[in-house]
Amino acid sequence: MPEWGCLISATAIEEKLMRRWKILHAITVLTVCLLLAATTFAASEKIKPGDIPGIDAGELLKRVSKEKGKVMVVNVFASWCPPCRDEIPGLVRARRDFTEEQVALLGVSVDKEPKALANYINELRINYPIMLAEGDFIQRVKVTAVPQLLIYNKKGELVVNHRGLVDEADLKKTIADLLME
């Protein structure tokens, strides 16, 4: 018998390769399952055009009344509006900075195309309710520009009606001041 050190049989090599293949196969299956689960979860969280409710002026007044005791911020915007695109990330951060018990935040879009709006909401990851302006909303709320920001105090009184881009720091300061009243 030659002295080559340790001899490994063909069966032992096959067993080793089979174990490695099983481990690699298990890792591949697990990875695919995790990717499918993540994709399914992400897809289930996306807004679809039919998911966006409408709101008219009367419904807005009901919401303002219902939210008394909180500061209510209403952002009127459009997905095609560049200043709106600049303003919304600050509103998303404001939503994170103030609790839902302190501040009610609502976005109202003047878009005519729900699919474009749904894509916009998903792209910007807007974390507050968005509704489509309907009926008499634009006329009765006197929307003359987008973005337009309406802020109601805790008594439900309109205290800010700002047309144009709002600075994030100014928005947060206004909210904080109104919460102190």
Backbone as a ProteinNet text record, in pm:
[ID]
protein_1_A
[PRIMARY]
MPEWGCLISATAIEEKLMRRWKILHAITVLTVCLLLAATTFAASEKIKPGDIPGIDAGELLKRVSKEKGKVMVVNVFASWCPPCRDEIPGLVRARRDFTEEQVALLGVSVDKEPKALANYINELRINYPIMLAEGDFIQRVKVTAVPQLLIYNKKGELVVNHRGLVDEADLKKTIADLLME
[TERTIARY]
84.3	0	89.8	65.1	150.1	124.5	225	210.7	186	64.6	25.7	-42.3	-30.5	-96.2	-237.2	-331	-470.4	-538.5	-597.3	-672.1	-819.3	-883.3	-1025.6	-1095.6	-1196.2	-1267.9	-1359.5	-1395.9	-1487	-1621.3	-1664.8	-1791.3	-1786.8	-1678.9	-1665.8	-1668.7	-1603.5	-1604.1	-1745.8	-1814.9	-1953.2	-2042.5	-2024	-2104.9	-2078.7	-1951.7	-1915.8	-1977.8	-1966.8	-2024.6	-2176.2	-2240.1	-2385.1	-2428.9	-2354.5	-2387.7	-2374.5	-2269.1	-2250.2	-2362.6	-2399.2	-2507.6	-2638.8	-2668	-2790.9	-2791.8	-2677.9	-2668.3	-2688.7	-2621.2	-2636.2	-2780.7	-2842.5	-2982.2	-3074.9	-3052.5	-3134.6	-3118.6	-2997.3	-2973	-3043.1	-3036.3	-3101.3	-3252.4	-3311.6	-3456.4	-3496.7	-3421.2	-3450.2	-3440.4	-3339.1	-3322.3	-3439.2	-3480	-3594	-3720.4	-3742.2	-3860.8	-3859	-3744	-3734.4	-3758.8	-3704.3	-3727.2	-3874.5	-3938.8	-4081	-4163.8	-4129.6	-4204.2	-4186.1	-4064	-4038.5	-4112.9	-4112.3	-4182	-4332.1	-4386.4	-4529	-4565.6	-4483.5	-4511.7	-4508.1	-4403.1	-4390.7	-4507.5	-4544.7	-4655.3	-4786.1	-4804.9	-4930.3	-4941.8	-4827.9	-4828.6	-4849	-4838.8	-4849.8	-4993.6	-5009.6	-5141.1	-5177	-5300.3	-5351	-5447.6	-5466.5	-5554.1	-5693.2	-5750.8	-5883.6	-5887.8	-5769.5	-5761.4	-5771.5	-5768.5	-5763	-5904.6	-5954	-6090.6	-6097.2	-6216.8	-6239	-6282.8	-6270.7	-6315	-6368.4	-6482.4	-6534.8	-6522.3	-6563.6	-6548.4	-6625.3	-6744	-6823.3	-6754.3	-6695.1	-6623.5	-6499.9	-6431.8	-6316.8	-6360.5	-6470.9	-6519.7	-6554.9	-6613.6	-6643.7	-6515.1	-6411.8	-6283.7	-6220.2	-6224.1	-6167.3	-6240.3	-6372.1	-6451.7	-6417.5	-6403.3	-6371.4	-6233.5	-6142.1	-6004.2	-5980.1	-6085.8	-6068	-5991.4	-5901.9	-5813.1	-5674.8	-5665.6	-5538.4	-5515.5	-5391.6	-5361.2	-5385.9	-5454.9	-5480.4	-5410.4	-5331.3	-5257.9	-5314.4	-5357.6	-5410.5	-5320.7	-5259.9	-5171	-5243.2	-5272.3	-5334.5	-5220.3	-5214.2	-5099.7	-5141.5	-5044.2	-5063.8	-4935.5	-4949.7	-4832	-4742.8	-4797.8	-4722.2	-4655.4	-4667.8	-4621.8	-4482	-4376.7	-4242.1	-4230.4	-4288.9	-4277.8	-4346.3	-4452.7	-4519.8	-4424.2	-4353.1	-4255.7	-4146.8	-4110.4	-4009.5	-4065.1	-4193.3	-4253.6	-4290.1	-4333.8	-4388.8	-4289	-4161.2	-4070.9	-4068.7	-4082.7	-4090.1	-4216.9	-4326.6	-4452.3	-4440.7	-4372.8	-4350.1	-4269.2	-4167.5	-4088	-4169.8	-4253.2	-4339.5	-4433.6	-4483.9	-4570.9	-4495.9	-4367.7	-4286.7	-4257.1	-4242.6	-4202.6	-4316.3	-4438.4	-4553.8	-4645.1	-4698.6	-4784.4	-4921.3	-4991.3	-5126.7	-5223.2	-5189.4	-5271.6	-5253.6	-5140.8	-5112.2	-5157.1	-5127.9	-5145	-5216.7	-5320.4	-5386.7	-5331.4	-5277.8	-5219.8	-5296.9	-5335.3	-5413	-5362.2	-5340.2	-5304.7	-5427.1	-5451.6	-5563	-5505.3	-5518	-5461.8	-5566	-5521	-5607.7	-5582.8	-5510.6	-5483.2	-5612.4	-5608.6	-5722.2	-5698.6	-5576.9	-5539.7	-5500.3	-5590.7	-5560.8	-5437.5	-5409.6	-5293.5	-5164.1	-5154.5	-5035.4	-5021.1	-5132.7	-5129.5	-5083.7	-5135.6	-5095.3	-4945.3	-4894.3	-4750.3	-4670	-4718.4	-4653.4	-4649.7	-4761.6	-4769.8	-4669.9	-4666.5	-4575.1	-4429.1	-4400.7	-4263.4	-4211.1	-4293.1	-4248.7	-4270.1	-4334.6	-4360.5	-4431.8	-4539.4	-4616.7	-4681.6	-4662.5	-4704.7	-4826.1	-4907.5	-5030.9	-5139.5	-5266.7	-5375.5	-5376	-5405.9	-5418.4	-5558.4	-5622	-5754.2	-5753.2	-5848.3	-5864.2	-5970.1	-5936.9	-6034.6	-6148.8	-6271.1	-6389.9	-6492.6	-6586.5	-6700.9	-6658.8	-6706.4	-6685.6	-6558.9	-6473.3	-6355.9	-6273.7	-6231.8	-6142.7	-6207.3	-6336.1	-6403.6	-6427.1	-6483.5	-6518.9	-6399.2	-6293.7	-6172.9	-6085.3	-6122.9	-6051.8	-5907.3	-5893.3	-5761	-5727.4	-5622.8	-5581.6	-5441.6	-5372.6	-5236.6	-5205.4	-5108.4	-5053.5	-4903.1	-4841.8	-4906.9	-4976.5	-5076	-5145	-5160.2	-5122.6	-5123.9	-5224.9	-5315	-5413.7	-5379.4	-5372.9	-5347	-5457.4	-5518.1	-5626.2	-5572.3	-5609.7	-5567.1	-5650.9	-5623.8	-5693.5	-5842.8	-5884.1	-6027.2	-6096.8	-6019.5	-6077.2	-6085.7	-6013	-6014.7	-5898.4	-5927.1	-5822.6	-5731.1	-5602.6	-5508.6	-5398.6	-5379.6	-5280.4	-5343.4	-5333.2	-5374.9	-5263	-5163.7	-5040.9	-5037.3	-5015.1	-5002.2	-4853.6	-4810.1	-4669.2	-4595.6	-4471.2	-4385.3	-4368.4	-4380.9	-4361.8	-4229.8	-4151.7	-4026.3	-4056	-3985.5	-4009.7	-3991	-3886.8	-3861.7	-3975.6	-4023.1	-4135.1	-4261.9	-4286.5	-4403.7	-4398.2	-4285.5	-4272.1	-4283.8	-4229	-4239.8	-4385.5	-4454.2	-4597	-4677.4	-4654.8	-4726.2	-4695.4	-4568	-4526.2	-4590	-4592.3	-4653.4	-4802.3	-4869.9	-5014.9	-5043.3	-4954.8	-4974.3	-4960.9	-4885.6	-4866.2	-4986	-5074.1	-5190	-5288.6
-116.8	0	124.5	216.4	334.5	427.8	503.8	594.7	737.8	767.8	901	981.3	944.9	1014.2	962.5	1050.3	1014.8	985.6	873.2	838.4	868.1	932.9	962.6	882.1	811.9	729.1	816.6	765.1	835.6	857.1	765.5	777.1	894.8	912.2	1021.9	1156.7	1164.1	1287.6	1317.8	1216.3	1235.2	1282.1	1224.7	1266.1	1412.2	1452.2	1590.2	1686.1	1651.9	1735.7	1742.8	1633.5	1629.8	1718.7	1716.5	1803.8	1951.1	1983.8	2123	2165.2	2077.3	2108.3	2130.9	2047	2063	2196.3	2234.7	2361.7	2477.2	2471.6	2575.7	2583.3	2469.8	2465.2	2528	2494.5	2549.6	2701.4	2751	2895.1	2962.2	2902.1	2958.2	2964.5	2856.4	2852.8	2957.7	2970.9	3069.1	3211.5	3237.7	3370	3404.2	3310	3332.3	3358.7	3281.8	3302.1	3440.9	3482.9	3614.9	3726	3711.3	3811.5	3818.6	3703.9	3702.5	3766.2	3735.9	3793.7	3945.1	3992	4136.6	4205.1	4144.5	4202.2	4205.3	4098	4092.8	4197.5	4212.2	4310.9	4451.1	4481.9	4615.2	4643.3	4544.4	4565	4586.2	4518.5	4532.5	4669.1	4735.4	4865.1	4979.9	4950.8	5057.3	5100.9	5230.4	5289.4	5264.3	5224.9	5206.6	5321.2	5357	5469.7	5462	5343.6	5328.5	5341.9	5346.9	5357.5	5500.9	5599.1	5739.2	5796.1	5826.2	5879.7	6026.6	6071.6	6212	6289.7	6421.3	6508.9	6638.7	6683.3	6813.9	6909.2	7033	7134.3	7095.9	7041.8	7001.5	6893.5	6796.5	6689.1	6744.1	6841.6	6902.7	6970.1	7044.2	7111	7009.7	6897.3	6791.2	6738	6717.9	6668	6768	6895.8	6999.6	6998.3	6988.7	6985.3	6861.9	6748	6621.8	6626.6	6703.2	6707.9	6819.9	6885.4	6989.6	6929.5	7010.7	6961.9	6930.2	6924.8	6904	7020.9	7039.6	7130.7	7049.4	7109.4	7039.1	7111.9	7035.7	7088.6	7024.2	7108.4	7060	7113.8	7023.3	7060.1	7033.4	7139.6	7126.1	7127.6	7023.6	7007.1	6938.6	6921.5	6845.1	6768	6649.8	6567	6628.6	6713.8	6775.4	6906.9	6946.2	7077	7065.4	7125.7	7116.6	7170.8	7287.8	7330.9	7232.9	7166.9	7067.1	6952	6909.5	6800.3	6839.8	6968.4	7016.8	7024.8	7055.8	7078.4	6948.6	6849.1	6728.1	6653.6	6641	6573.2	6639.3	6770.7	6839.3	6803.3	6785.4	6742.8	6599	6514.7	6375.2	6375	6458.8	6466.7	6526.4	6624.6	6682.2	6575.4	6489.2	6380.5	6292.8	6270.3	6188.3	6262	6395.1	6473.9	6501.2	6502.8	6530.1	6408	6375.4	6257.9	6284.5	6177.7	6190.4	6248.6	6239.5	6300.5	6452.2	6500.4	6644.6	6710.4	6643.2	6704.8	6609.5	6662.6	6589.3	6648.9	6564.3	6611.3	6546.6	6625.6	6576	6639.9	6559.4	6610.1	6603.6	6710.2	6712.6	6746.7	6653.1	6671	6726.7	6818.9	6871.2	6798.8	6687.2	6606.9	6559.8	6544.2	6489.8	6343.8	6296	6159.8	6079	5993.5	5916.5	5826.7	5773.6	5685.7	5763.1	5883.2	5966.1	6001.1	6030.2	6063.3	5942.8	5824.6	5703.9	5679.6	5694.8	5678.1	5780	5902.1	6011.1	5980.1	5936.5	5901.6	5791.2	5689.1	5576.5	5618.7	5701	5746.6	5829	5920.9	6008.4	5946.7	5829.4	5758.8	5849.2	5907.8	6000.1	5920.7	5968.3	5894.2	5955.4	6024.9	6081.8	6065.9	6076.4	6052	6153.9	6102.4	6185.4	6162.8	6271.5	6264	6348.2	6319.5	6395.8	6504.1	6626.6	6736.2	6705.1	6715.9	6688.5	6799.4	6800.3	6890.8	7034.6	7094.3	7237	7268.4	7170.3	7190.4	7312	7315.7	7422.6	7560	7571.6	7701.6	7744.5	7655.4	7694	7710.8	7635.4	7648.4	7761.7	7812.6	7923.9	7887.5	7772.5	7729.7	7811.3	7891.9	7975.7	7942.9	7854.9	7817	7682.4	7613.2	7495.2	7513.1	7476.6	7427.7	7541	7499.1	7591.2	7517.4	7583.8	7520.3	7589.7	7510.4	7559.9	7499.7	7583.9	7533.2	7583.9	7488.9	7518	7498.4	7590.1	7575.6	7468.1	7448	7342.6	7369.6	7493.5	7527.8	7505.1	7468.2	7446.3	7573.5	7676.9	7804.9	7809.6	7855.4	7870.7	7985.2	7954.1	8056.9	8082.6	7990.7	8008.4	7962.9	8049.4	8014.9	8065.1	7978.5	8018.7	7959.9	8046.4	8003	8001	7890	7875.9	7784.4	7762	7672.4	7721.3	7629	7660.6	7600.8	7681.6	7634.8	7535.6	7424.5	7319.3	7370.2	7446.2	7497.6	7590.5	7674.4	7764	7683.7	7580.6	7495.1	7432.6	7374.9	7307.8	7407.2	7526.6	7628.2	7671.4	7691.1	7729.7	7623	7497.6	7387.7	7386.1	7396.6	7393.6	7509.4	7628.4	7744.6	7722.5	7666.4	7642.1	7534.9	7439.4	7335.2	7392.1	7501.3	7563.3	7647.2	7683.9	7768.8	7693.2
0	0	0	-95.3	-101.4	16.8	52.7	164	112.7	82.9	34.4	143.4	259.1	369.3	384.5	391.5	416.2	283.3	272.3	152.7	176	78.8	89.3	-18.3	21	-76	-161.7	-275.6	-366.1	-298.3	-217.1	-147.2	-48.9	20.8	116.4	44.1	-71.6	-150.4	-198.2	-245.8	-291.4	-177.4	-58.4	56.7	93.1	88.4	118.7	16.5	-109.5	-215.4	-202.5	-169	-153.8	-38	74.6	187.1	148.9	77.3	33.5	-60.9	-151.5	-245.9	-170.3	-70.8	8	82.4	138.7	210	112.4	-2	-102.7	-152.4	-174.4	-218.2	-112.6	13.4	121.9	130.3	115.8	118.8	1.4	-116.2	-235.3	-216.5	-167.9	-145.6	-42.1	65.4	169.2	113.2	34.1	-26.4	-117	-200.1	-289.9	-208.9	-103.4	-18.4	45.7	96	158.2	56.6	-64.1	-168.5	-207.8	-220.3	-254.1	-143.2	-19	93.3	96.2	75.3	76.4	-37.5	-154.7	-269.4	-244.7	-190.5	-161.2	-58.2	47.9	151.1	92.6	15.1	-43.7	-137.3	-217	-311.1	-237.3	-123.8	-51.1	15.4	37.6	102.3	2.9	-124.3	-224	-242.6	-264.5	-289.7	-435.2	-459.2	-594.7	-624.5	-752.4	-786.4	-722.6	-714.1	-656	-504.6	-441.3	-294.7	-244.6	-335.3	-294.4	-290.1	-169.8	-158.9	-199	-227	-260.1	-136.8	-146.6	-37.7	-99.3	-47.9	-89.2	30.4	12.1	117.6	244	228.9	345.2	426.1	357.7	426.8	498	436.7	503.1	632.4	628.6	750.1	858.6	820.4	918.1	980.5	898.3	949.6	1045.2	1009.1	1096	1230.5	1227	1349.4	1432.7	1366.3	1434.2	1499.9	1442	1491.6	1593	1640.2	1742.7	1860.3	1916.3	2021.9	1966.1	1833.8	1764.6	1670	1632	1522.2	1394.8	1298.7	1172.8	1059.2	983.8	870	743.8	649.6	521.6	411.8	337.9	228.4	96.2	21.4	-109.8	-211.3	-294.8	-383.9	-513.5	-601.5	-725.2	-754.8	-811.2	-840.2	-947.7	-1031.3	-1141.3	-1100.2	-974.3	-925.5	-862	-923.7	-865.3	-722.5	-687.2	-547.4	-450.1	-495	-409.8	-381.4	-484.7	-470.4	-370.2	-368	-272.3	-130.4	-116.9	14.5	86.9	13.3	76.1	165.5	132.8	227.8	366.3	373.1	502.4	577.8	504.2	568.2	618.3	541.9	584.8	715.5	721.6	845.8	960.5	930.7	1034.7	1090.5	1004.2	1049.9	1148.9	1124	1215	1346.1	1337.9	1455.5	1553.6	1505.1	1591.2	1591.8	1708.4	1719	1655.2	1626.2	1570.9	1673.3	1801.8	1905.6	1907.5	1857.2	1854.7	1724.2	1612.6	1480.6	1386	1321.9	1212.5	1082.7	998.2	872.8	758.6	661.1	548.1	420.5	318.9	187.2	97.4	22.6	-72.4	-209.2	-300.7	-434.1	-530.2	-616	-721.3	-853.4	-847.6	-967.3	-1032.1	-1161.7	-1236.7	-1272.6	-1253.1	-1290.9	-1166.7	-1115.4	-993.5	-1004.9	-1124.9	-1140	-1116.9	-1173.3	-1152.1	-1004.1	-939	-796.7	-714	-743.2	-669.5	-685.4	-806	-828.7	-748	-743.4	-670	-520	-465.4	-322.7	-290.7	-374.7	-352.8	-366.4	-465.6	-489.1	-372.3	-321.2	-212	-73.7	-69.6	57.3	157.6	110.7	194.3	307.7	430.7	550.1	619.9	545.5	599.6	494.8	533.5	438.5	323.8	205	85.3	28.5	-10.7	-72.7	-199.9	-287.9	-411.8	-392.8	-430.2	-423.7	-519.1	-469.5	-550.6	-532.2	-623.3	-610.5	-592.2	-483.3	-458.2	-378.1	-359.2	-273.1	-316.4	-442.3	-489.1	-473.7	-508.2	-499.3	-355.6	-273.5	-136.3	-45	-71.1	10.2	-44.8	-159.5	-224.7	-257.4	-323.1	-368.7	-492.7	-482.1	-594.4	-642.6	-569.8	-606.8	-542.5	-599.5	-532.9	-526.9	-416.2	-295.7	-219.4	-143.9	-53.5	79.2	186.2	317.3	407.1	462.9	558.4	694.1	796.3	930.6	1022	1092.7	1187.3	1327.9	1419.7	1558.7	1628.4	1756.4	1830.8	1847.9	1824.2	1830.9	1696.3	1594.6	1462.5	1379.2	1419.2	1347.5	1247.5	1126.6	1025.4	1067.5	1089.4	1133.6	1030.9	937	830.5	699.7	597.6	461.9	371.7	351.4	282.4	141.2	43.1	-95.4	-130.4	-187.6	-223.9	-127.3	-157.5	-80.6	63.7	158.1	299.9	346	414.9	472.4	585.1	585.8	685.9	829.3	853.2	988.8	1032.5	940.3	972.8	1002.4	924.7	947.4	1086.6	1120.1	1249.9	1365.4	1348.1	1452	1468.9	1358.9	1366.1	1437.5	1402.2	1468	1617.5	1651.5	1793.2	1868.9	1808.2	1874.1	1896.3	1796.3	1809.7	1914	1928.2	2029.6	2170.3	2183.8	2314.7	2358	2264.7	2297.8	2383.8
[MASK]
+++++++++++++++++++++++++++++++++++++++++++++++++++++++++++++++++++++++++++++++++++++++++++++++++++++++++++++++++++++++++++++++++++++++++++++++++++++++++++++++++++++++++++++++++++++

